[in-house]
Amino acid sequence: MYVFMFNLGFGAVFVLVTYGFFLLCYRLFGKKGLYAWIGVATVIANIQVTKTIDIMGIVLTLGNTMYVSMYLTSDLLNEKYGSGEARKAVWFGFFTLIMTTILMQMVLFFDPAPTDFAQESMEKLFGLLPRLALGSLSAYFISQFLDVRLFSWLRKVAPGRNQLWIRTNGSSIISSFVDTLVFCTVAFVFIYPWDVWLEIFLTTYLIKFVLTAVGTPFLYAARSFKFKDEA
């Protein structure tokens, strides 16, 4: 019980810290910071997702918070700068993940020195990366562009400034489901037993939706930021 409660409490802190850094990155670096966040988050999310945790008997993969922050980033770009900037950020995320995957596979290909201590650990961590990257890229390609399109459509249906929560949460309901289905299928099918896979899929989708709702106030705060070079 202590472990379950610790993971729950520490997980809440983890979410707040992650979204806090998201706000800080935008506050310090403006639109360029959002592109930087997409690049960093794409890589970190695919490293974090290799770790599973148990919260009150529910198996969850890490990486969900960082991944949802990318939805918030593309929604913020769409909201303030237009769908074209949001799509450009998605392509930047693709490039970052592909670059990281190729370079890390090349790193693993080197023969380690007799005194090396990192090879085995890196193989365990990044040896899964190609499959995770394939799952992430497939899910990312479909869901992120779907999210941009849905957000743009919802902006016509619910254009009010105070209706941002409708646009971001509404687009995420569908895009997160598609993202989770594609990613879990490519990355984890035949790795975990069916019941574990189904649990990961359902809990991952649920936690992504909850994290989107939690991140909505941060999105409102970020939208209020003003920058001199954007005046």
N, C-alpha and C positions, 0 to 999 in steps of 0.2 A: 504493500500500500504506500509506503514511504517513497519508493521509486516512482510509482504512478503519479503521486501528488507533486513530487519534485519535478518530473518531466512536464507536468501541466503548468506549474508555476513558473518554471524556468523558460518554458515555451512561450508564455505570455511576455516575459521580459525580452526574449529573443525576437519576437515579432515587433515589439515597440522599438527596440534598438535598430532593427533592419529598416523599418519605415522611417525612423529618425535619421538614419544615414541617407536614405532616399531624399528626404526633405533638405538635408544639409548639402547634398551634392548639387541639387538644383539651385538652392539659395546662393551657393558660392560660385557656381560656374554657369548658371543659366541654361539655355538650350543645349549648349555643348555638354553640360553636365548630364543631361538626360541621355544623350548618345553614349557618353562614357559609362553611365549606369547600365544601359542595355548591354554593352559589351562585357562588363565585369559580371553582371548578374547572370548572363547566359552561361559563362564558364563556371561560376561558383555554384549555381543551381545544379549543374550536372555532376559536380563533385559531391555536393551535399546529399544528393538523392541516393547515393550508394549506401547511406546509413539509414537503418530502420530503428525506430524507437517504439516503446510501448507506453501508451497513455490510457490508464483505466481499462486495460485489457484489449485496447484497439491498436493494431499495428499500423504505424504511419511511416512514410518515408520523409526524410528531411529534404529540403530544397523547395518545398511548396511555397514558403514565405517569399523566398527570393524570386521564384518563378511568377508568383502573383504580382510582385512589385514591377515586373516587366509589363504586365497588363496595365497597371496603374500608369506606368511611364508612357506607353503608347496612347493611352486614353488622354493623358495630360497633353501630349504633343498634338493629338487630334483636336482637343478642345481649344488650345491656345494658338496653334500654328497651322492647323489644317491636316487633312488626311494624307496629303502628300508627304509631309514631314514624318508622320507616323509610319507610313510604309517604308520610307527611307531608313528609319531606325530599325525596323524589322529586318531589312536586308543587311544592315550593319551587324545585327545579332547573328545572322547566318554566317557571315564572313568570320566573325570572331570565333564561333564554335568550330567551324571547319578548320581554321588556322590552328587552333589549340589542339584539335584532334590529331592533325597531321604531325605537328611538331612534337607532341608528346609520344606518339608512336615511334618517331625517329629517335627520340631520346631513349626509349626502351630498347631499341635495336642495337645500341652501342654495347660492346662488351665491357662489363664493369671491372674496375680494378680490384685486386685481391682485398684491398682495405675498404672497399665500398660497402656501405651499410643500407643504402637507400633503394637498391634495385628491386629487392623482393617486395618491399612495401609499395613502391611505385607500380609494380606489375599488378598487385592486388587492386590498387586504386584506379589506375589508368588503363589496365588491361580490359576492363569492362567499358571503357569510354567509347570505343567505336560503336558498340551496340546501343549504349545510352545516347550517344550522339545521333545515331540514325533515328532512334525513337524520338529524340528531342527535336531534331530537324524536321522530321515528318509531321510531328504534332505541332511544332512551332509554325511551320509553313502554312498548314491548314487553319489552325486556330487563331493565330495572330492576325492574319489577313482577314479572316472571318470576323474577328473582333473589331478591326478597323472599319470594315464595311457595315457591321451591325451598329456600331457607335455612330457612324455618319448617318445611317438611316434613322436611328432613334433621335438624333439631334433635330431632324425634321419633324418627327412626331412629338417630341417633348423638348422644345427649344429653349425653355426658360432657364435663366441662370441658376435658379435654385433647384432645377430638375436634373442637375448633373448626376445625382445618385441614381436616377432612373436610367440614364444613359450608360453609366459605367457598370452598374449591377445587372441591368437588363442584358447588355451585350455579353457579360461574363457568364451568365447562366448557360447560354448555349455554347459559347466558345470554350469554356472550361470543361464542359462535358465532352466535347469533341476532342479537345487536347488530351484529357485524361484517358479516354478510350484508346486513342491512337498510341500515346506514349506507353501506357501499360501493356498494350498488346505487343508492340515491337520490342520493348526493353525487357519485359519480365515473363512473357509467355514461355512455358516449358522450363523456366528457371525455378519458379515456385509452384507448389501444388495448386490445383484449381481453386480450392477454398481460400488459400492464402492470397492468390492473385485477385480473386473477387473482393476480398476484404480490403486489399490495398487499393483497388480501383474505386470502390464505394467511399472509403474513408478519405482517399485523396481528393475525389471530387467534392465531397462535403467540406473538407477543410479548406479547399481553394475558394469555395463560395463564401465561407465564413471569413476567411482572410481578406477577400475582396470587400466585404461589408465593413470589416474593421479598418481597412485601408482607405475607405471613402472619406472620412474626416481629414486624413492627411492629404488626399487629393484636393479637397476644398481649400486647405491651407496653402498648398503649392500653387494653386491657380491664382491666389491673391498676390503672389510675389510680383514685384515690378522691377524692371531692369532699365537702366538709362539707355543702353544701346538698342532697346526694343521699343522705346517710346515713339 
